[in-house]
Each structure stands twice: as structure tokens, then as C-alpha cells.
Amino acid sequence: MTTRSSTATKRTPAKRATKTKKATQKVTIKNKSKATKKVAIKNVASKIKPTAIIKRNPLGHLLMEKMMREAGFRGGISSQKKLLDAYSTDESIFSIRPQVVLQPKNRHDVEIATKVIAEQTKRFDSLSLTPRAAGTGLGGGSLTDSIVIDMCAHLNKIGEITEKKDKITFTTEPGAMWRDIEKKLKAHDAYLPPYPASKDICSIGGSIGNNAAGPDSLRHGHCADWVESMDVVLHDGHTYTIKPLTFR
């Protein structure tokens, strides 16, 4: 067993960059003939805004909720402004406001939501279903202008940990937080080697979905290398169990 320790240092707040009054700057370029040429470079970076155009939900919130309930969806369905604003950002620089947020209570809810939305995309191609876990991604992958399905609100249970010889396995739902899994594994004197830097605030589902890695990954591999099997809901609304391929 290896004991790990870490130290923390205080960060000095970085100075904010001041806005330049000029929109262009002149650059002098020298060539072999000793002649010079002035080039104007526009400061386009200052004009870029990390936002996206919002498309309206073609079904409407009430109609969508009716369709979901009739199909048997039991989780939360909301289009309240406060909730939509909360789901419009993650740890990236982007801000995209969804139209509806779904919070499934179990796997059956995920199957229903996936099937209903997949059927409606045949009529409305602007519809999409984007899974979201803890929202700690830096690339904006959990953001959408359509429908968000939150995998953390209720699907966060950690199953029993099984220990056989030198192998430890456990089953978990996608919304379980990495820090909670670590606490349970610690009782067995074990840990998940590909832990990411965001392990204190991220979920296991998002980590596996992004094939996350961390300080120990050079030796022990990424998240995908530690997954024995997964139950995945595909667009037809059915759950499939997938495992690594074995070659004979």
C-alpha cells in the first residue's frame, strides 16, 4: 500500500487584461530586399461571444410532457427558467440554454425518453436528447439548445463491492459521484487508478463517457480500461449490455 500526500499553495489572482482602444495594430514585416510592408491585423477575438442561437422546442413543453407521461415516464420534466439557466452552462466557456430538462428516476425512464424523442426526430430534426452528468466538462459536451436528460438527479446509486482474490468489482449508476465511490473503495484498501483531476466534483458516468484519465493513467490506463461491462440505452429505447471484445 502506498501512502500519497499532497501540498497546496495559495494562488495569486491574475491581473485582468485591459481593453485596447485600437481595433487594429500595425506589424512591420521585413523581407530579403530590405523593403518593409505594413499589415493591419483586426482584433477579432474581442468580438467573439461564447453563446449559441437557441432553437425553440417544436413540440412545446406541455405536449412533450403529455407524450412522456402517456409513455410511462415518472421522472421530472421542467422548462422553468431558473432550472434551464442552471443547465445552460458547465465548466466550459460556452452558454447554451436548453428548452426542457428531464430527470429520470430509473433506467426505464431513460428508455422511455430515448424512444419518444427518437420517434419525434423523424418529424422534427431539430430535436435532440443530450445526457448530462455532473457538468464538469471543459468542452461543452453536456450543453444543448434542445432537451437535456440529467443522469445525476436520481441515478446515483452505488452497488455492492465484490472482492475476489486480487480483483474488486462494483456496479454503479452513471450519476454516482467519483468521491463517493472512492470512499467505498477505501474501505477495501483500493482505488480507481484513472481518477481525473476533477474527481471531487465529477461523476463516474461522465468520466467513462469521456474516457477520462489522470496522474496514474500513464501506468494504469484510462477509464475504459477499467470497465468490465456497461448497460447502454440506444436510440430504439432498449438496453444493451456491452463488454470488451475478446479475440481468440
C-alpha positions as CSV (number, residue, x, y, z in Angstrom):
1,M,0.0,0.0,0.0
2,T,1.4,3.4,-1.0
3,T,0.7,6.5,1.0
4,R,0.1,9.6,-1.1
5,S,0.4,13.1,0.2
6,S,-0.3,16.5,-1.5
7,T,0.5,20.1,-0.7
8,A,-1.5,23.2,-1.6
9,T,-0.3,26.7,-2.3
10,K,-2.2,29.9,-2.4
11,R,-2.9,31.3,-5.9
12,T,-2.2,34.9,-6.6
13,P,-5.1,36.4,-8.5
14,A,-4.1,37.2,-12.1
15,K,-4.4,40.8,-13.3
16,R,-7.2,41.4,-15.7
17,A,-6.2,42.4,-19.1
18,T,-7.1,46.0,-20.0
19,K,-9.1,46.6,-23.2
20,T,-7.1,48.2,-26.0
21,K,-8.7,51.3,-27.6
22,K,-7.5,50.5,-31.0
23,A,-9.2,47.7,-33.0
24,T,-6.1,47.1,-35.2
25,Q,-2.4,47.0,-34.7
26,K,0.3,47.5,-37.2
27,V,3.0,44.9,-37.8
28,T,6.2,45.5,-39.7
29,I,7.4,42.6,-41.9
30,K,10.9,42.6,-43.3
31,N,11.9,40.7,-46.4
32,K,15.2,39.9,-48.0
33,S,15.2,43.0,-50.2
34,K,15.2,45.1,-47.1
35,A,11.8,46.6,-48.1
36,T,9.2,46.8,-45.4
37,K,5.4,46.3,-45.6
38,K,2.8,47.3,-43.0
39,V,0.0,44.8,-42.3
40,A,-3.2,45.6,-40.4
41,I,-4.5,42.8,-38.1
42,K,-8.0,43.1,-36.9
43,N,-8.7,42.3,-33.2
44,V,-11.5,39.8,-33.9
45,A,-11.0,37.8,-30.7
46,S,-12.6,40.6,-28.7
47,K,-15.8,40.4,-30.8
48,I,-16.3,36.6,-30.2
49,K,-19.1,35.8,-27.7
50,P,-19.4,32.2,-26.3
51,T,-23.1,31.9,-27.0
52,A,-25.3,29.9,-29.4
53,I,-28.6,30.6,-31.2
54,I,-31.5,29.0,-29.3
55,K,-33.9,26.9,-31.3
56,R,-37.5,26.6,-30.0
57,N,-38.8,23.2,-29.0
58,P,-41.1,22.4,-31.9
59,L,-43.3,20.1,-29.6
60,G,-43.8,22.6,-26.9
61,H,-43.4,21.8,-23.2
62,L,-47.0,20.7,-22.4
63,L,-47.3,18.5,-25.4
64,M,-43.9,16.9,-24.7
65,E,-44.8,16.3,-21.1
66,K,-48.1,14.7,-22.1
67,M,-46.3,12.4,-24.5
68,M,-43.8,11.4,-21.9
69,R,-46.4,10.7,-19.2
70,E,-48.5,8.7,-21.6
71,A,-45.5,6.6,-22.4
72,G,-44.9,5.9,-18.7
73,F,-42.1,8.5,-17.8
74,R,-42.2,9.0,-14.0
75,G,-39.3,11.4,-13.5
76,G,-39.1,15.2,-13.6
77,I,-40.0,17.3,-16.7
78,S,-39.4,21.0,-16.4
79,S,-39.0,24.1,-18.5
80,Q,-38.8,26.6,-15.7
81,K,-36.4,29.5,-16.4
82,K,-34.4,29.1,-13.3
83,L,-33.7,25.4,-13.9
84,L,-32.9,25.9,-17.6
85,D,-30.4,28.6,-16.7
86,A,-28.7,26.2,-14.3
87,Y,-28.3,23.7,-17.2
88,S,-27.2,26.2,-19.7
89,T,-23.5,26.2,-18.6
90,D,-20.9,23.7,-17.5
91,E,-17.2,24.2,-16.8
92,S,-16.5,25.4,-20.4
93,I,-16.7,28.9,-21.7
94,F,-20.0,28.2,-23.6
95,S,-23.6,29.1,-22.6
96,I,-26.4,27.2,-24.4
97,R,-29.9,27.3,-22.9
98,P,-31.9,24.0,-23.2
99,Q,-35.7,24.0,-23.8
100,V,-36.6,21.1,-21.5
101,V,-34.8,19.3,-18.7
102,L,-35.7,15.6,-17.9
103,Q,-34.7,14.0,-14.6
104,P,-35.3,10.2,-15.0
105,K,-35.9,8.2,-11.8
106,N,-34.7,4.9,-13.2
107,R,-33.5,3.1,-16.2
108,H,-37.0,2.6,-17.5
109,D,-37.4,6.4,-17.6
110,V,-34.3,6.7,-19.7
111,E,-35.6,4.0,-22.1
112,I,-38.9,5.8,-22.5
113,A,-37.4,9.3,-23.0
114,T,-34.9,8.0,-25.6
115,K,-37.6,6.1,-27.5
116,V,-40.1,9.1,-27.5
117,I,-37.5,11.6,-28.7
118,A,-36.1,9.2,-31.3
119,E,-39.6,8.8,-32.8
120,Q,-40.2,12.6,-32.8
121,T,-36.9,13.4,-34.6
122,K,-38.5,11.8,-37.7
123,R,-40.9,14.8,-37.7
124,F,-38.7,17.4,-36.1
125,D,-35.0,17.1,-37.0
126,S,-34.1,20.0,-34.6
127,L,-34.9,17.8,-31.6
128,S,-32.1,16.0,-29.7
129,L,-31.5,14.4,-26.4
130,T,-28.3,15.2,-24.6
131,P,-27.2,13.3,-21.4
132,R,-25.7,15.4,-18.7
133,A,-23.9,14.2,-15.5
134,A,-22.1,16.5,-13.1
135,G,-21.4,19.2,-15.8
136,T,-17.6,19.4,-15.1
137,G,-16.6,19.0,-18.8
138,L,-14.5,21.7,-20.4
139,G,-15.7,21.1,-24.0
140,G,-19.4,22.0,-23.6
141,G,-20.5,18.4,-24.4
142,S,-23.4,18.4,-21.9
143,L,-24.9,21.6,-23.4
144,T,-27.7,21.7,-25.9
145,D,-30.5,24.0,-27.2
146,S,-32.9,21.1,-27.2
147,I,-33.5,18.5,-24.4
148,V,-31.2,17.7,-21.5
149,I,-31.5,14.4,-19.6
150,D,-29.9,14.7,-16.2
151,M,-28.3,11.4,-15.2
152,C,-27.2,12.7,-11.7
153,A,-30.5,13.8,-10.1
154,H,-31.7,10.2,-9.2
155,L,-29.4,7.7,-11.0
156,N,-26.6,8.0,-8.4
157,K,-26.7,4.7,-6.5
158,I,-23.5,2.6,-5.9
159,G,-24.0,-1.1,-5.7
160,E,-22.3,-3.7,-3.5
161,I,-18.5,-4.1,-3.8
162,T,-17.3,-7.6,-4.5
163,E,-13.8,-8.7,-3.7
164,K,-12.3,-11.9,-5.1
165,K,-8.6,-12.6,-4.6
166,D,-6.9,-9.6,-6.1
167,K,-9.9,-8.4,-8.1
168,I,-12.5,-5.9,-6.9
169,T,-15.7,-5.2,-8.9
170,F,-18.7,-3.0,-8.2
171,T,-21.8,-1.8,-10.1
172,T,-22.8,1.8,-10.1
173,E,-25.3,4.1,-11.8
174,P,-24.0,6.9,-14.1
175,G,-24.8,9.7,-11.7
176,A,-22.7,8.4,-8.8
177,M,-20.0,10.9,-7.8
178,W,-16.4,9.8,-8.0
179,R,-15.6,11.0,-4.5
180,D,-18.4,8.7,-3.1
181,I,-17.0,5.7,-5.0
182,E,-13.6,6.4,-3.6
183,K,-14.9,6.4,-0.1
184,K,-16.4,3.0,-0.5
185,L,-13.3,1.6,-2.2
186,K,-11.1,2.9,0.6
187,A,-12.7,0.5,3.0
188,H,-11.3,-2.3,0.8
189,D,-7.9,-0.6,0.6
190,A,-8.4,0.1,-3.1
191,Y,-8.9,3.0,-5.5
192,L,-9.7,3.6,-9.2
193,P,-6.3,4.4,-10.8
194,P,-7.6,6.6,-13.8
195,Y,-9.0,9.2,-11.4
196,P,-9.2,12.6,-13.1
197,A,-8.2,16.0,-11.6
198,S,-11.9,16.8,-11.1
199,K,-12.6,13.6,-9.1
200,D,-14.0,15.6,-6.2
201,I,-16.8,17.1,-8.3
202,C,-17.3,14.8,-11.3
203,S,-19.5,11.7,-11.8
204,I,-18.4,8.2,-12.9
205,G,-20.8,8.3,-15.9
206,G,-19.3,11.5,-17.3
207,S,-15.8,10.1,-16.7
208,I,-16.4,6.9,-18.6
209,G,-18.2,8.8,-21.3
210,N,-15.2,11.0,-21.9
211,N,-12.7,8.1,-21.2
212,A,-11.1,10.3,-18.5
213,A,-7.5,10.0,-17.4
214,G,-5.4,11.3,-14.6
215,P,-1.9,11.3,-13.0
216,D,-1.8,7.4,-12.7
217,S,-3.1,6.8,-16.3
218,L,0.4,6.6,-17.8
219,R,0.9,3.3,-15.9
220,H,-2.7,2.1,-15.4
221,G,-4.6,3.4,-18.5
222,H,-7.8,5.3,-19.0
223,C,-11.3,4.8,-17.6
224,A,-12.3,2.5,-20.5
225,D,-9.5,0.1,-19.4
226,W,-11.3,-0.4,-16.0
227,V,-14.9,-1.0,-17.3
228,E,-15.9,-4.7,-17.2
229,S,-19.4,-4.1,-18.8
230,M,-22.0,-1.4,-19.4
231,D,-25.7,-1.3,-19.8
232,V,-26.4,1.2,-22.6
233,V,-29.7,2.6,-23.8
234,L,-29.7,3.1,-27.5
235,H,-32.0,5.2,-29.7
236,D,-34.5,2.4,-30.1
237,G,-35.3,2.6,-26.3
238,H,-33.8,-0.8,-25.5
239,T,-31.0,-1.5,-23.1
240,Y,-28.0,-3.5,-24.3
241,T,-25.1,-4.9,-22.2
242,I,-21.8,-4.3,-23.9
243,K,-18.4,-5.7,-22.9
244,P,-14.8,-5.5,-24.3
245,L,-14.2,-7.7,-27.3
246,T,-12.2,-10.9,-26.8
247,F,-10.1,-12.2,-29.6
248,R,-9.5,-16.0,-30.0
